[in-house]
């Protein structure tokens, strides 16, 4: 969580709309956390988000590659390394934010 919060501090969410995305990391216990963008601030918490817009499920090594820019979200989805449950548009919007 510390590494993720440090990365999040560098993400410009000043133009982002509300976003609530839960991540399910398959090979970690506990492997659930959420990222919420609200009022141009980003929050990361180690809980399930019941009113999420989408849930992204993947393995930890692929998640680390994703946030470090070494794995493209669309390619990961196409290759089955990333599963989206819910609003895929919000997942794409999030992937664009972390690329910047």
One Martini backbone bead per residue (centre of mass of N, CA, C, O) as a GRO file, in nm:
protein
  100
    1UNK     BB    1   0.055   0.064  -0.018
    2UNK     BB    2   0.286   0.263  -0.011
    3UNK     BB    3   0.365   0.256  -0.309
    4UNK     BB    4   0.086   0.343  -0.414
    5UNK     BB    5   0.070   0.617  -0.267
    6UNK     BB    6   0.320   0.736  -0.400
    7UNK     BB    7   0.217   0.717  -0.690
    8UNK     BB    8  -0.050   0.882  -0.645
    9UNK     BB    9   0.090   1.159  -0.587
   10UNK     BB   10   0.165   1.181  -0.917
   11UNK     BB   11  -0.132   1.202  -0.987
   12UNK     BB   12  -0.344   1.376  -1.203
   13UNK     BB   13  -0.686   1.470  -1.075
   14UNK     BB   14  -0.802   1.759  -1.160
   15UNK     BB   15  -0.985   1.632  -1.423
   16UNK     BB   16  -1.131   1.420  -1.265
   17UNK     BB   17  -1.370   1.222  -1.203
   18UNK     BB   18  -1.547   1.020  -1.052
   19UNK     BB   19  -1.390   0.729  -0.881
   20UNK     BB   20  -1.450   0.362  -0.828
   21UNK     BB   21  -1.195   0.119  -0.760
   22UNK     BB   22  -1.153  -0.220  -0.744
   23UNK     BB   23  -0.905  -0.446  -0.618
   24UNK     BB   24  -0.814  -0.785  -0.713
   25UNK     BB   25  -0.574  -0.988  -0.569
   26UNK     BB   26  -0.522  -1.322  -0.619
   27UNK     BB   27  -0.211  -1.361  -0.466
   28UNK     BB   28  -0.344  -1.223  -0.202
   29UNK     BB   29  -0.353  -1.185   0.171
   30UNK     BB   30  -0.499  -0.948   0.133
   31UNK     BB   31  -0.653  -0.847  -0.208
   32UNK     BB   32  -0.806  -0.572  -0.117
   33UNK     BB   33  -0.879  -0.259  -0.288
   34UNK     BB   34  -0.915   0.101  -0.321
   35UNK     BB   35  -0.992   0.362  -0.562
   36UNK     BB   36  -1.050   0.714  -0.508
   37UNK     BB   37  -1.208   0.981  -0.689
   38UNK     BB   38  -1.253   1.295  -0.513
   39UNK     BB   39  -1.234   1.620  -0.533
   40UNK     BB   40  -0.937   1.591  -0.661
   41UNK     BB   41  -0.883   1.320  -0.499
   42UNK     BB   42  -0.681   1.050  -0.372
   43UNK     BB   43  -0.776   0.720  -0.259
   44UNK     BB   44  -0.639   0.450  -0.047
   45UNK     BB   45  -0.793   0.137   0.048
   46UNK     BB   46  -0.822  -0.180   0.246
   47UNK     BB   47  -1.112  -0.222   0.087
   48UNK     BB   48  -1.420  -0.259   0.009
   49UNK     BB   49  -1.641  -0.134  -0.261
   50UNK     BB   50  -1.976  -0.133  -0.293
   51UNK     BB   51  -1.999   0.141  -0.502
   52UNK     BB   52  -1.861   0.057  -0.744
   53UNK     BB   53  -1.783   0.074  -1.091
   54UNK     BB   54  -1.533  -0.128  -1.059
   55UNK     BB   55  -1.352  -0.439  -1.107
   56UNK     BB   56  -1.013  -0.549  -1.066
   57UNK     BB   57  -0.848  -0.846  -1.181
   58UNK     BB   58  -0.524  -0.961  -1.053
   59UNK     BB   59  -0.199  -0.997  -1.035
   60UNK     BB   60   0.061  -0.858  -0.871
   61UNK     BB   61   0.275  -0.842  -1.098
   62UNK     BB   62   0.081  -0.699  -1.298
   63UNK     BB   63   0.017  -0.453  -1.124
   64UNK     BB   64   0.303  -0.343  -1.104
   65UNK     BB   65   0.338  -0.307  -1.408
   66UNK     BB   66   0.105  -0.113  -1.449
   67UNK     BB   67   0.200   0.122  -1.246
   68UNK     BB   68   0.498   0.125  -1.404
   69UNK     BB   69   0.439   0.102  -1.730
   70UNK     BB   70   0.485  -0.227  -1.830
   71UNK     BB   71   0.158  -0.243  -1.863
   72UNK     BB   72  -0.102  -0.261  -2.066
   73UNK     BB   73  -0.435  -0.262  -2.013
   74UNK     BB   74  -0.543  -0.363  -2.286
   75UNK     BB   75  -0.348  -0.598  -2.318
   76UNK     BB   76  -0.420  -0.739  -2.052
   77UNK     BB   77  -0.715  -0.787  -2.125
   78UNK     BB   78  -0.669  -0.944  -2.391
   79UNK     BB   79  -0.474  -1.166  -2.233
   80UNK     BB   80  -0.609  -1.216  -1.932
   81UNK     BB   81  -0.457  -1.034  -1.690
   82UNK     BB   82  -0.738  -0.872  -1.693
   83UNK     BB   83  -1.034  -0.807  -1.505
   84UNK     BB   84  -1.367  -0.673  -1.568
   85UNK     BB   85  -1.618  -0.546  -1.337
   86UNK     BB   86  -1.814  -0.337  -1.515
   87UNK     BB   87  -1.694  -0.027  -1.594
   88UNK     BB   88  -1.471  -0.008  -1.849
   89UNK     BB   89  -1.438   0.301  -1.877
   90UNK     BB   90  -1.309   0.346  -1.595
   91UNK     BB   91  -1.064   0.168  -1.644
   92UNK     BB   92  -0.954   0.337  -1.880
   93UNK     BB   93  -0.934   0.604  -1.732
   94UNK     BB   94  -0.729   0.503  -1.524
   95UNK     BB   95  -0.505   0.416  -1.723
   96UNK     BB   96  -0.457   0.709  -1.822
   97UNK     BB   97  -0.365   0.832  -1.551
   98UNK     BB   98  -0.109   0.635  -1.505
   99UNK     BB   99   0.049   0.723  -1.775
  100UNK     BB  100   0.125   1.033  -1.697
   0.00000   0.00000   0.00000
